[in-house]
Amino acid sequence: MKVGTEVEGSDGKPMLRLSDPTRPMTVQDLMRHTSGLTYGNRGDSLIHKSYMDAKIGDRTATVEEMVTRLSKLALALQSRRPLGI
């Protein structure tokens, strides 16, 4: 997965700059809600809109479908905690 940072494009419109995460996501990150995954309905950035467009949170989707959708999206933030803490 990549981390998306919203920047101004040459045309003045917002665009996403994708970069590699500083470290891999861990189960601990997921449990602490510090993984960089987000909820589409909790903001209006390009990242949030992409989560809404991918129907993240659709309760009719299988786990396999949800993981496939998530794997194609950018993270909203870098994982916030260093490993080992």
MARTI-727447 format. One line per 3 residues: number of its first residue (from 1); their letters; for each residue x, y, z of C-alpha. Coordinates in nm, 3 decimals, padded with zeros to 5 digits. Layout:
% residues N
NUM) a) X/Y/Z ~ ...;
% end
This chain:
% residues 85
1) mkv) 00.000/00.000/00.000 ~ 00.098/00.362/-00.048 ~ 00.040/00.669/00.168;
4) gte) -00.152/00.950/-00.002 ~ -00.067/01.313/00.064 ~ -00.294/01.576/-00.084;
7) veg) -00.096/01.840/-00.273 ~ -00.181/02.113/-00.521 ~ -00.134/02.004/-00.880;
10) sdg) 00.009/02.221/-01.157 ~ -00.348/02.310/-01.254 ~ -00.423/02.430/-00.899;
13) kpm) -00.651/02.138/-00.823 ~ -00.581/01.897/-00.537 ~ -00.413/01.569/-00.627;
16) lrl) -00.267/01.277/-00.436 ~ 00.106/01.225/-00.413 ~ 00.169/00.860/-00.331;
19) sdp) 00.469/00.748/-00.129 ~ 00.589/00.432/00.037 ~ 00.502/00.390/00.404;
22) trp) 00.788/00.440/00.647 ~ 00.733/00.087/00.777 ~ 00.496/-00.204/00.722;
25) mtv) 00.154/-00.200/00.884 ~ 00.119/-00.435/01.181 ~ -00.174/-00.603/01.353;
28) qdl) -00.093/-00.377/01.649 ~ -00.146/-00.073/01.423 ~ -00.483/-00.211/01.319;
31) mrh) -00.588/-00.272/01.679 ~ -00.475/00.076/01.787 ~ -00.635/00.245/01.483;
34) tsg) -00.294/00.388/01.387 ~ -00.253/00.200/01.059 ~ -00.342/00.483/00.824;
37) lty) -00.670/00.322/00.713 ~ -00.958/00.563/00.743 ~ -01.334/00.590/00.707;
40) gnr) -01.471/00.764/00.399 ~ -01.754/00.932/00.585 ~ -01.519/01.106/00.830;
43) gds) -01.380/01.375/00.600 ~ -01.385/01.529/00.256 ~ -01.024/01.489/00.138;
46) lih) -00.935/01.298/-00.178 ~ -00.843/00.998/00.038 ~ -01.181/01.002/00.209;
49) ksy) -01.357/01.035/-00.125 ~ -01.166/00.736/-00.262 ~ -01.278/00.525/00.037;
52) mda) -01.639/00.633/-00.023 ~ -01.612/00.553/-00.395 ~ -01.473/00.208/-00.310;
55) kig) -01.768/00.152/-00.074 ~ -01.549/00.083/00.225 ~ -01.786/00.001/00.509;
58) drt) -02.041/-00.170/00.284 ~ -02.179/-00.433/00.521 ~ -02.292/-00.655/00.234;
61) atv) -01.932/-00.709/00.115 ~ -01.745/-01.023/00.212 ~ -01.417/-00.998/00.402;
64) eem) -01.236/-01.098/00.083 ~ -01.409/-00.820/-00.114 ~ -01.331/-00.562/00.155;
67) vtr) -00.963/-00.659/00.175 ~ -00.935/-00.644/-00.205 ~ -01.091/-00.297/-00.208;
70) lsk) -00.868/-00.173/00.074 ~ -00.553/-00.306/-00.092 ~ -00.613/-00.074/-00.388;
73) lal) -00.649/00.243/-00.179 ~ -00.391/00.479/-00.032 ~ -00.346/00.514/00.341;
76) alq) -00.450/00.847/00.490 ~ -00.151/00.863/00.725 ~ 00.180/00.697/00.797;
79) srr) 00.160/00.437/01.075 ~ 00.202/00.650/01.384 ~ 00.380/00.428/01.632;
82) plg) 00.733/00.294/01.604 ~ 00.767/-00.083/01.616 ~ 00.821/-00.230/01.958;
85) i) 00.608/00.021/02.150;
% end
